[in-house]
Amino acid sequence: MAKAHKILFGTSGWSYEDWNGIVYPEHKGKGFDELRFIAEYFDMVELNVTFYRPAYPNMAQSWVRRTADKPDFLFTAKLHQRFTHQREAPWTPPEATEFKRGIAVIADAGKLGGVLMQFPWSFKNDAESRKWLDNVVKEFNEFPLFLEVRHNSWYSEDVFSYLDAVGVGFVNIDQPVFHNSLPPTERVTGGKGYVRLHGRNFESWFNKDADRDSRYDYLYDERELAGWVEKVRDISKDAGQVFVVNNNHYRGQAATNSLELKSLLEGIPVRVPLTLMDAYPELKKYAIPQEAQGKLLS
C-alpha cells in the first residue's frame, strides 16, 4: 500500500487510440503493454472501463499482475453507471454483486485506492437523490468510496457532515462552470482526498452533439495548473492520501497536464515519455534530462 500522506498523480483511463504516437510509441513492438508503460510514469490510474461494464475477476487479476512490480501503484475505479446514471429503477442484488467481484480482486491485492461514485449534473441535492446516494453508499461500503457531483446544490455543510459520518471522500473537480455548476473546491471528507480535472471546454461541455473527445479536448496552461497546486497542498494537509486525476484525455493532454502538475507540486523534474515530449514540447521544462531517465530505466 502507498505511504500515508502521499499525493498520487494519474489519468482517467489509459487505452485510447489517439494516444498512439503521442503517449505511446507509434510502433509499439511485440509485447508492448500500455498499462505497464503507464505505471512507469504515473502513481495511479483511474479505471474508466468499469463505468461501462463490470470488471471480470480475470480482467482485474491481469491489471494487478501487470503492475505487481510497482507495489505503490494504485487503481481507483469508477462505479458502474447502473448505480449512478441509470436511476429509473432500483438495482438488483446480482447487479451489485457482479460489480463487486472484480473490484474485490484489486482490493485483496492491496491495490485499490477507492471506488468513484461519479454522478451527472442532473443529479441534484434533493430528498430523492440523497436517498439514492445513501443506498449506494450502504451497498458498496466495503470499499473506500469517493463522491463526485457536478451540481453546486451539493456544496453544503450538511452534505459534508454526512460524507464525514459515512467515511466517503468528496471529489474536488475542475469543470466548465456555468450557473449551477460546482466550482473548483478543496474539501476533504472521510479523511480522503480526490481531485479530478476535466478541462474547461465550455463550447462542448453541454453540447448534446459533441462527442466524448471534443468534450474533453482541453490543455491546461501553467497558470491554470498553479491554482490547483495550492488546492492540492491544502487538501493533503487533511487527507491521508490524495488522488489527482486528469480526465482531459484527448490526444494525451491528460498525461501531459498530470506530469506538469506533479512537477509543479513537488518542485522537481519528472520522468516524461519521449513521444509525449515530442508532441508537447512545453514538457521539456518539467522533465528529467533524457540521459538521467535512461539510468532510471536501467
C-alpha positions as MATLAB code, in Angstrom:
seq = 'MAKAHKILFGTSGWSYEDWNGIVYPEHKGKGFDELRFIAEYFDMVELNVTFYRPAYPNMAQSWVRRTADKPDFLFTAKLHQRFTHQREAPWTPPEATEFKRGIAVIADAGKLGGVLMQFPWSFKNDAESRKWLDNVVKEFNEFPLFLEVRHNSWYSEDVFSYLDAVGVGFVNIDQPVFHNSLPPTERVTGGKGYVRLHGRNFESWFNKDADRDSRYDYLYDERELAGWVEKVRDISKDAGQVFVVNNNHYRGQAATNSLELKSLLEGIPVRVPLTLMDAYPELKKYAIPQEAQGKLLS';
ca = [
       0.000    0.000    0.000;
       1.193    3.502   -0.794;
       2.518    5.586    2.061;
       0.223    7.826    4.097;
       0.037   11.455    3.052;
       1.293   10.582   -0.401;
      -0.166   12.523   -3.336;
      -0.734   10.252   -6.312;
      -0.954   11.578   -9.864;
      -2.542    9.766  -12.771;
      -5.013    9.763  -15.647;
      -8.549    8.561  -16.131;
      -8.077    5.524  -18.338;
      -5.053    4.591  -20.403;
      -6.407    2.820  -23.501;
      -7.139    5.465  -26.126;
      -6.474    5.137  -29.854;
      -5.384    8.763  -30.108;
      -2.611    8.163  -27.529;
      -0.687    6.080  -30.045;
       2.305    8.058  -31.271;
       1.726   10.667  -28.540;
       1.771    8.955  -25.145;
       2.846    5.589  -26.538;
       5.346    4.931  -29.332;
       3.862    4.894  -32.827;
       5.337    1.436  -33.369;
       4.951   -0.360  -30.057;
       6.634   -3.605  -30.933;
       5.787   -7.114  -29.817;
       4.828   -7.428  -26.175;
       4.332   -3.710  -25.536;
       1.986   -3.290  -22.567;
       0.228    0.078  -22.253;
      -0.633   -0.408  -18.593;
       2.934   -1.334  -17.637;
       4.109    1.727  -19.562;
       1.697    3.980  -17.647;
       2.876    2.505  -14.345;
       6.435    3.599  -15.182;
       5.460    7.275  -15.268;
       2.381    7.679  -13.056;
       1.447    6.802   -9.471;
      -2.057    5.525  -10.200;
      -4.693    5.190  -12.857;
      -8.438    5.582  -12.690;
     -10.313    2.661  -14.231;
     -12.693    4.215  -16.713;
     -13.849    0.928  -18.214;
     -15.690   -0.096  -15.029;
     -18.209    2.693  -15.630;
     -19.318    0.964  -18.839;
     -19.071   -2.678  -17.778;
     -18.164   -4.508  -14.575;
     -14.618   -5.799  -14.405;
     -14.497   -9.575  -14.524;
     -12.183  -11.104  -11.916;
      -9.741  -12.371  -14.562;
      -9.547   -8.860  -16.027;
      -8.821   -7.395  -12.592;
      -6.236  -10.092  -11.941;
      -4.491   -9.073  -15.152;
      -4.289   -5.437  -14.032;
      -2.867   -6.487  -10.675;
      -0.346   -8.864  -12.238;
       0.889   -6.339  -14.799;
       1.639   -3.758  -12.096;
       2.955   -6.189   -9.478;
       6.492   -4.812   -9.776;
       5.128   -1.382   -8.765;
       3.811   -2.111   -5.246;
       2.826    1.521   -4.614;
       0.930    1.864   -7.910;
      -2.809    2.043   -7.195;
      -6.083    1.864   -9.064;
      -9.260    3.757   -8.454;
     -12.374    2.501  -10.215;
     -15.462    4.278  -11.460;
     -18.657    2.763  -10.169;
     -20.755    1.264  -12.959;
     -23.274    3.655  -14.489;
     -26.136    1.388  -13.381;
     -25.708    2.842   -9.890;
     -25.119    6.493  -10.799;
     -26.813    7.295  -14.097;
     -29.478    4.636  -14.664;
     -31.718    5.571  -11.767;
     -35.151    4.829  -13.212;
     -35.459    1.711  -11.049;
     -33.510    0.251   -8.110;
     -30.633   -2.050   -8.956;
     -30.804   -5.740   -8.149;
     -28.504   -7.650   -5.756;
     -26.946   -9.635   -8.643;
     -26.033   -6.369  -10.396;
     -24.204   -5.146   -7.312;
     -22.500   -8.490   -6.775;
     -21.274   -8.574  -10.367;
     -19.540   -5.212   -9.952;
     -18.043   -6.109   -6.576;
     -16.416   -9.345   -7.750;
     -13.800   -7.671   -9.949;
     -13.150   -4.768   -7.598;
     -12.594   -7.186   -4.703;
      -9.689   -8.742   -6.616;
      -7.931   -5.368   -6.746;
      -8.757   -4.626   -3.112;
      -7.474   -8.011   -1.938;
      -4.183   -7.325   -3.735;
      -3.786   -4.051   -1.804;
      -4.014   -2.012   -4.983;
      -7.433   -0.363   -4.667;
      -7.347    3.306   -3.783;
     -11.119    3.599   -3.914;
     -14.347    3.462   -5.905;
     -15.535    6.660   -7.556;
     -19.274    7.321   -7.485;
     -19.488    9.758  -10.394;
     -22.916   11.358  -10.709;
     -24.015   13.639  -13.570;
     -25.011   17.307  -13.386;
     -28.680   16.229  -13.423;
     -28.203   14.578  -10.008;
     -29.250   17.444   -7.743;
     -29.321   17.648   -3.971;
     -32.910   16.748   -3.106;
     -34.569   14.137   -0.917;
     -34.829   11.554   -3.692;
     -31.174   11.922   -4.672;
     -29.998   11.833   -1.058;
     -31.852    8.559   -0.515;
     -30.380    7.082   -3.695;
     -26.876    8.162   -2.675;
     -27.252    6.718    0.805;
     -28.371    3.397   -0.659;
     -25.354    3.322   -2.989;
     -23.013    4.086   -0.088;
     -24.518    1.292    2.030;
     -24.307   -1.139   -0.890;
     -20.610   -0.555   -1.588;
     -19.249    0.497    1.806;
     -16.856   -2.463    1.876;
     -14.645   -0.355   -0.415;
     -13.186    3.138    0.105;
     -15.701    5.433   -1.582;
     -15.499    8.850   -3.221;
     -18.385   11.038   -4.354;
     -18.243   13.221   -7.451;
     -21.172   15.528   -8.127;
     -21.387   18.265  -10.747;
     -24.304   20.416   -9.489;
     -23.497   23.078   -6.902;
     -26.554   22.245   -4.770;
     -24.355   19.569   -3.180;
     -21.904   22.104   -1.836;
     -23.370   22.381    1.651;
     -22.173   21.696    5.164;
     -24.855   19.098    5.831;
     -23.633   17.113    2.808;
     -20.051   17.296    4.061;
     -21.155   16.228    7.537;
     -22.974   13.245    6.045;
     -19.917   12.250    3.993;
     -17.712   12.514    7.075;
     -20.118   10.360    9.051;
     -20.145    7.573    6.445;
     -16.425    7.886    5.598;
     -16.862    8.954    1.974;
     -14.364   11.283    0.298;
     -15.611   14.357   -1.554;
     -14.196   14.774   -5.066;
     -12.954   18.254   -5.923;
     -13.405   18.888   -9.631;
     -12.344   21.326  -12.302;
     -15.023   21.657  -14.970;
     -16.523   24.387  -17.156;
     -18.506   26.487  -14.681;
     -21.995   27.614  -15.638;
     -24.786   28.978  -13.450;
     -25.346   25.888  -11.287;
     -22.103   24.030  -11.885;
     -19.879   23.125   -8.966;
     -16.836   25.432   -8.997;
     -13.303   24.324   -8.031;
     -13.190   23.306   -4.376;
     -10.707   21.983   -1.831;
     -12.800   19.966    0.593;
     -11.764   16.816    2.436;
     -14.307   14.430    3.910;
     -13.835   10.970    5.327;
     -10.097   11.671    5.632;
      -9.692   11.058    1.890;
      -8.629   13.451   -0.865;
      -9.547   13.328   -4.541;
      -9.168   15.832   -7.376;
     -10.408   15.386  -10.955;
      -9.544   17.830  -13.727;
     -11.945   17.564  -16.663;
     -10.754   20.548  -18.687;
     -12.531   23.813  -19.398;
     -14.005   23.292  -22.845;
     -17.050   25.496  -22.377;
     -18.178   25.219  -26.006;
     -18.603   21.442  -25.964;
     -19.322   20.590  -22.326;
     -23.137   20.832  -22.527;
     -23.390   20.443  -26.290;
     -25.533   17.355  -26.907;
     -23.985   16.943  -30.348;
     -20.418   16.954  -29.009;
     -18.675   13.599  -28.835;
     -16.589   12.428  -25.887;
     -13.290   13.528  -27.412;
     -14.361   17.097  -28.126;
     -15.884   17.482  -24.668;
     -12.546   16.633  -23.026;
     -10.329   18.376  -25.565;
      -8.531   20.880  -23.373;
      -4.921   21.541  -22.408;
      -4.359   23.427  -19.145;
      -1.651   26.060  -19.136;
       0.791   26.531  -16.277;
      -1.158   29.379  -14.743;
      -4.307   27.256  -14.545;
      -2.403   24.325  -13.066;
      -0.718   26.563  -10.496;
      -4.116   27.275   -8.942;
      -4.573   23.560   -8.350;
      -1.104   23.163   -6.871;
      -2.155   25.227   -3.869;
      -5.511   23.475   -3.600;
      -3.905   20.021   -3.652;
      -1.414   21.094   -0.991;
      -4.263   22.264    1.219;
      -6.212   19.057    0.618;
      -3.171   16.950    1.511;
      -2.991   18.572    4.952;
      -6.276   16.945    5.971;
      -6.227   13.761    3.872;
      -4.259   10.612    4.468;
      -3.930   10.189    0.728;
      -4.812   12.348   -2.270;
      -5.579   11.147   -5.795;
      -5.085   13.760   -8.515;
      -6.588   12.608  -11.801;
      -6.632   14.310  -15.185;
      -9.593   13.442  -17.377;
      -8.820   15.762  -20.327;
      -7.712   12.668  -22.183;
      -7.905   13.747  -25.834;
      -4.545   13.296  -27.613;
      -2.685   12.656  -24.373;
      -3.435   16.027  -22.807;
      -4.326   14.323  -19.517;
      -0.901   12.676  -19.367;
       0.799   15.956  -20.218;
      -1.002   18.009  -17.581;
      -0.670   15.288  -14.948;
       3.121   15.248  -15.272;
       3.254   19.044  -15.304;
       1.119   19.233  -12.184;
       3.243   16.644  -10.400;
       6.430   18.556  -11.208;
       4.915   21.876  -10.145;
       3.691   20.481   -6.844;
       6.825   18.510   -5.955;
       9.169   21.217   -7.228;
      11.380   18.725   -9.084;
      11.640   17.400  -12.660;
       9.756   14.217  -13.511;
      10.198   11.403  -15.977;
       8.380   12.067  -19.247;
       7.869    9.690  -22.211;
       9.889   10.830  -25.233;
       6.937   10.643  -27.573;
       4.846   12.800  -25.251;
       7.588   15.413  -25.032;
       7.797   15.491  -28.822;
       4.054   16.081  -29.041;
       4.062   18.691  -26.246;
       7.486   20.428  -26.200;
       6.431   22.509  -23.185;
       7.037   19.368  -21.120;
      10.800   19.821  -21.516;
      10.578   22.451  -18.792;
       9.406   19.818  -16.298;
      11.301   16.734  -17.458;
      14.343   14.954  -16.097;
      17.077   15.049  -18.774;
      16.850   12.017  -21.024;
      20.281   10.672  -20.082;
      19.164   10.596  -16.439;
      15.889    8.944  -17.408;
      17.838    6.237  -19.165;
      19.726    5.474  -15.943;
      16.462    5.236  -14.060;
      15.127    2.722  -16.566;
      18.235    0.524  -16.489;
];
